[in-house]
Amino acid sequence: MTEKLILMCTHGPEDPERATIPFVMATAAQASDVEALIGFQANGVMLVRNGCAEHVFAAGFPPLKDLMDAFIEAGGKMFVCGPCVQSRKLDPAKDFIAGAQVVNAATFVKEVTEATNVLVY
């Protein structure tokens, strides 16, 4: 069985450290040949908005945009909570970066139950 790490990101640009750490962990997992998927819920959905990552910097960490680009380039998946998107009146087709996929709760449950480990930030 291949190892799979799910990282749930519930914080957005208002908390740069908690927004950045999931990407640090995900890129470290990828470098260790562990499949990584980042799920965005609550205000975490704001991180996949076009242009947002360019403005998120946490002291002591690489810029979020660099981590996000590395994660995507290495094949990382980004699942975004549909109800969270709707409650913020976001339009994924216009507002989101390439690769961000809106999913429902059943998809999150499936991914989490198949994962080796799940971390929540």
N, C-alpha and C positions, 0 to 999 in steps of 0.2 A: 504494500500500500504506500502510495506517495503521501508525504506529509503535506498538510494544508493548514495555513494560518489565516484566520479571519480576524480583521481588525475593524471594530466598529468605532467610527468617529462621530461623536455627538456634539463637538464644539467647533465653532466656526472662527472667523478671523478675529473675533473679540477676545479669544484666548489663544494667542500664537503658539504657545508651548504645547498645549493639548491638541492643537490642530496639526502640528508638525510631527510629534512623536509617532503617530501611526505610520507615517511615511518613512521615518527612520527605521522603524521596526520592519516594515514591509520590504524595504530595499535590502535590509540585512538578511531577511528570510530568503529573498530571491538570490542573493549572493551565496547562500548556503543550500541552494537547490531545493528550497521549500516553496511550494505554490503559495502565493499571497493574494488575498482579495480584501479590498477596503470597502466597507459599507458605510454610508453616510446617512445619519438620522438626525432629527431635531435640527439645531442650527448648523450642524456639520454639512448640511446640503449646500450651504453658501460657499463652501470651498471649491465646488466644481463650477461655479459661475465664471464665465469668461472674464479674465483679467484679475480675478480675486487673488490667486496664489502669488502674483507678482508683488503684492503688498503685504505679505505675511512673513514676518521675520521673528524668530525666537532666539534669544541670546544663547550662544554656545552651539547652535545648530546650523546646518547649511540652509540657505533660503528654501522656502517651501516650493517655489516654482522649480528649482533644480531637482529636488527630491521627487516631485510629482512627475516631471519629465522622465527621470531615470526609471521610475516605477512603471510608467506606461510603456516606455521603450522596451523594458524587459518582459512585457506581456501581462502586466498586472491588470486585474479587473477592478472596476469601480461601479458599485451598485448603489443607487440612490433611492431612498424611501419615497414612494409615490405620494402618500398622504402628506408627508412633510413638504414636498414640492408644491402640492396643491394649496396647502395652507399659507404658503408664502407667495402664492400667485406667480410662480415662475413658469416660464415656457422653455422646456428642455431643448426644443429645436432651435431656439434663438439665444438662450441664456447660458447653455452649458458647454463646457469644453468637449472636444471629441473624445469618445471612449466612456463617458459617463452614461450609464444605462439606468433608467428608472425601472424599479421593480416593486413587487408587492410583498406583503408580509410572508406569504407562502414561500416565495423564493428565498428570503432571508432565512426562514426556518430550515429549508432544505439544505442551504449552504452551511449553516451552523451545525446541523446534525451530522453532516458529512466531514466536518473539519476535525483535524487533529487537536487544535487548540483555538480558542477565541479570546481576544483581548478587547476591552472596551475602554475608550478614552473620551 
